[in-house]
Structures are given as structure tokens and as C-alpha cells.
Amino acid sequence: MAGLLIAFEGLDQSGKETQAKLIRQRLEDQGHRCRLLSFPDSATPIGGEIGRALHGEREYAPDVMQLLFVANRYEYRTRIADWLAAGGVVICDRYVASSIAYGEGHGLDPVWLAEIQRFLPQPDLTVFLDIVPETALRRKSAGRDRYERDLALLLRVRASYVRQSQQPGWCRIDGERPRENVAAEVATVVTARLARR
């Protein structure tokens, strides 16, 4: 059976990590083999550099930052492809669309941002957990990185996600609701997609 790549996207504090973990547990309980990845992955050299930049220890132009984010995903390209080829379910907390949204929010060309990621395994399902930027700020009042503190940027990022969510393979879910309600809708969407593989 073919593998399935599911990406969770949205603003910080939209519930991506929580919902990714919940659906992984649900799928594993049903007998599926799952891998959960979170990007950026600070455990790699490139991911560590991204972390330093996000916390003000490095200064990079927006295009360089997105190249670092993309390179961090490419570090996992072969492993993701192997897991999918073996029939596993790969769940990503942020993936391809994140660079498009945040890059576009910084004024970069979304076509270029998609093009430089075209050799990555592409998601079979992208779940967009939609919240307004004010909710993101309210849910995390301290310890925000430079992107999380910029309300105007978050408005542009959300607009990019809304635009992207019109594409096939996307599901836009209201992330303002209690996590149990969100989880129920995520489970319905993922179950339906699994039935089609």
C-alpha cells in the first residue's frame, strides 16, 4: 500500500503540534506505521542555525532564511521518500506551504518558493488550521520569536495560507475551536484521505 504524507500548516499556536500528535496516536492505534516530523528541526546543523536566526543571534535576509528552512526539509528528503515507499504515514508539523506563506509574507515570490521545493516529496493532504493572528499572540504571550512578534507579518502569512488552501489536496479547518472539536474534524478528513490511497 502506498504511503501518505500529511502536512499540518498554520500560524504559530494554531494547534499544529497538538493535532499532529493526536492524529499520529489515532492512526497508530488503528495499526498504521507513522512518523512525525516537526520543521524546522533544530537537531540538524541547518536547523540549529535557523533557531539562532529566529532568536536574534544571526541576521539573514528573508530569501536566505527561506533557503535555510527549505534546506532543513531537504535534509529529510530521502528518509521521507523511504518511509512513504514502505507504506508508512508521514505527518509533518510544517512543511512546503510554510515557506511559501512566510516567504510570501516577507514579499518573496511564491512561485519561486514552490519551485525550490518541487523535489521534496509532496503532501497528499495539507491540513490548514486557521486562526487569526490575534489568537496566536493571545495563546503565547511570552517567549515569542521574531516572526511571532510581528502582527503585520502574521496577517500577510495568514492571507497566503488562505490563498493556498484553495488548491486541491488542502483542508481548511477552524482552529479557533476547542482542540477536541478540531481533532474530530482532522480525524474525519484524514480517514477519508486514507480510504482513497
C-alpha positions as CSV (number, residue, x, y, z in Angstrom):
1,M,0.0,0.0,0.0
2,A,1.3,3.5,-0.9
3,G,2.4,5.8,1.9
4,L,0.7,9.0,2.8
5,L,2.2,12.4,3.6
6,I,0.1,14.7,5.7
7,A,1.3,18.3,6.5
8,F,-0.2,20.5,9.2
9,E,0.1,24.2,8.4
10,G,-1.0,27.4,10.0
11,L,0.2,30.2,12.2
12,D,2.2,29.5,15.4
13,Q,-0.2,28.5,18.2
14,S,-2.8,27.2,15.8
15,G,-2.5,23.7,17.2
16,K,-0.4,22.1,14.6
17,E,1.8,20.2,17.0
18,T,-1.1,19.1,19.2
19,Q,-3.2,17.9,16.3
20,A,-0.2,16.2,14.6
21,K,0.4,14.2,17.7
22,L,-3.2,13.3,18.2
23,I,-3.7,12.0,14.7
24,R,-0.5,10.1,14.9
25,Q,-1.7,8.3,18.1
26,R,-5.1,7.7,16.5
27,L,-3.5,6.2,13.3
28,E,-1.0,4.1,15.3
29,D,-3.9,2.7,17.4
30,Q,-5.5,1.6,14.1
31,G,-2.4,-0.2,13.1
32,H,-0.7,2.3,10.8
33,R,3.0,2.9,10.9
34,C,3.6,6.6,11.4
35,R,6.5,9.0,11.5
36,L,6.1,12.5,13.0
37,L,8.4,15.3,11.9
38,S,8.5,18.9,13.0
39,F,10.1,21.7,10.9
40,P,12.3,23.4,11.4
41,D,14.2,20.6,13.1
42,S,16.7,22.2,15.4
43,A,18.6,18.9,15.9
44,T,20.4,19.3,12.5
45,P,23.1,21.8,11.8
46,I,20.9,23.8,9.4
47,G,18.0,23.6,11.9
48,G,20.3,24.9,14.7
49,E,21.2,27.9,12.5
50,I,17.6,28.6,11.9
51,G,16.9,28.6,15.6
52,R,19.7,31.1,16.2
53,A,18.4,33.4,13.5
54,L,14.8,33.3,14.8
55,H,16.1,34.3,18.3
56,G,18.2,37.2,17.0
57,E,21.6,35.7,17.2
58,R,22.0,35.8,13.4
59,E,20.8,38.2,10.8
60,Y,19.7,36.9,7.4
61,A,17.7,38.4,4.6
62,P,14.2,36.8,4.1
63,D,15.3,34.9,1.0
64,V,18.3,33.4,2.8
65,M,16.0,32.4,5.8
66,Q,13.6,30.6,3.5
67,L,16.5,28.8,1.8
68,L,17.6,27.6,5.2
69,F,14.1,26.4,6.0
70,V,13.9,24.6,2.7
71,A,17.3,23.1,3.1
72,N,16.3,21.8,6.5
73,R,13.5,19.8,4.8
74,Y,15.8,18.5,2.2
75,E,17.9,17.0,4.9
76,Y,15.0,14.6,5.4
77,R,14.0,14.1,1.8
78,T,15.5,10.6,1.4
79,R,14.2,9.4,4.7
80,I,10.7,10.7,3.9
81,A,10.7,9.1,0.5
82,D,11.8,5.8,2.0
83,W,9.1,5.8,4.7
84,L,6.5,6.6,2.1
85,A,7.8,3.9,-0.2
86,A,7.5,1.4,2.7
87,G,3.8,2.3,3.0
88,G,4.1,4.5,6.1
89,V,2.2,7.6,7.1
90,V,4.5,10.6,7.4
91,I,3.0,13.5,9.4
92,C,4.7,16.9,9.3
93,D,4.2,19.8,11.6
94,R,5.0,22.5,9.0
95,Y,6.2,21.6,5.5
96,V,6.3,23.0,2.0
97,A,3.5,25.5,2.4
98,S,5.1,27.1,5.4
99,S,8.0,28.6,3.3
100,I,5.5,29.8,0.7
101,A,3.4,31.5,3.4
102,Y,6.1,33.1,5.4
103,G,8.2,33.9,2.4
104,E,5.3,35.5,0.6
105,G,4.6,37.4,3.9
106,H,8.1,38.8,3.5
107,G,7.5,39.8,-0.1
108,L,9.2,36.9,-1.8
109,D,7.8,35.3,-5.0
110,P,5.5,32.3,-4.1
111,V,6.3,30.7,-7.5
112,W,10.0,30.6,-6.7
113,L,9.3,29.3,-3.2
114,A,7.3,26.4,-4.6
115,E,9.8,25.7,-7.3
116,I,12.8,25.3,-5.0
117,Q,10.8,22.7,-3.1
118,R,9.5,20.7,-6.0
119,F,12.0,17.8,-5.5
120,L,10.7,17.2,-1.9
121,P,8.0,14.5,-1.5
122,Q,4.8,16.5,-1.9
123,P,1.9,16.3,0.6
124,D,-1.1,14.1,-0.2
125,L,-3.1,16.1,2.3
126,T,-2.4,19.6,3.8
127,V,-4.4,20.5,6.9
128,F,-4.6,24.2,7.4
129,L,-5.5,25.1,11.0
130,D,-6.8,28.6,10.6
131,I,-6.6,31.1,13.4
132,V,-6.4,34.9,13.3
133,P,-3.0,36.5,14.3
134,E,-4.5,38.0,17.5
135,T,-5.3,34.5,18.7
136,A,-1.7,33.4,18.1
137,L,-0.5,36.3,20.2
138,R,-3.0,35.6,22.9
139,R,-2.1,31.9,23.1
140,K,1.6,32.7,23.5
141,S,2.2,35.9,25.4
142,A,5.9,35.4,26.2
143,G,9.0,33.9,24.6
144,R,7.9,34.7,21.0
145,D,10.4,34.6,18.2
146,R,10.8,37.5,15.7
147,Y,8.1,36.1,13.4
148,E,5.7,35.5,16.2
149,R,6.0,39.1,17.4
150,D,5.2,40.7,14.1
151,L,1.4,41.1,13.8
152,A,1.5,42.7,10.3
153,L,3.7,39.8,9.0
154,L,1.3,37.2,10.5
155,L,-1.7,38.9,8.7
156,R,0.2,38.5,5.4
157,V,1.2,34.9,6.2
158,R,-2.4,34.0,7.0
159,A,-3.6,35.6,3.7
160,S,-1.1,33.4,1.9
161,Y,-2.3,30.3,3.7
162,V,-5.9,31.2,2.8
163,R,-4.9,31.6,-0.8
164,Q,-3.0,28.3,-0.9
165,S,-5.9,26.5,0.8
166,Q,-7.9,26.8,-2.4
167,Q,-5.7,24.3,-4.0
168,P,-6.6,20.6,-4.4
169,G,-5.4,18.4,-1.5
170,W,-6.0,21.1,1.1
171,C,-8.5,21.2,4.0
172,R,-9.0,24.4,5.9
173,I,-10.2,23.8,9.5
174,D,-11.3,26.4,12.0
175,G,-8.5,26.3,14.7
176,E,-10.3,28.8,17.0
177,R,-12.4,26.0,18.5
178,P,-11.6,23.6,21.4
179,R,-8.9,21.1,20.4
180,E,-11.4,18.2,20.8
181,N,-13.6,19.7,18.1
182,V,-10.6,20.3,15.8
183,A,-9.3,16.8,16.4
184,A,-12.6,15.3,15.4
185,E,-12.7,17.1,12.1
186,V,-9.0,16.3,11.5
187,A,-9.7,12.6,12.1
188,T,-12.7,12.7,9.6
189,V,-10.6,14.4,6.9
190,V,-7.6,12.1,7.4
191,T,-9.7,8.9,7.5
192,A,-11.4,9.9,4.2
193,R,-8.0,10.6,2.6
194,L,-6.6,7.2,3.8
195,A,-9.6,5.4,2.3
196,R,-8.6,6.8,-1.2
197,R,-4.9,5.7,-1.1
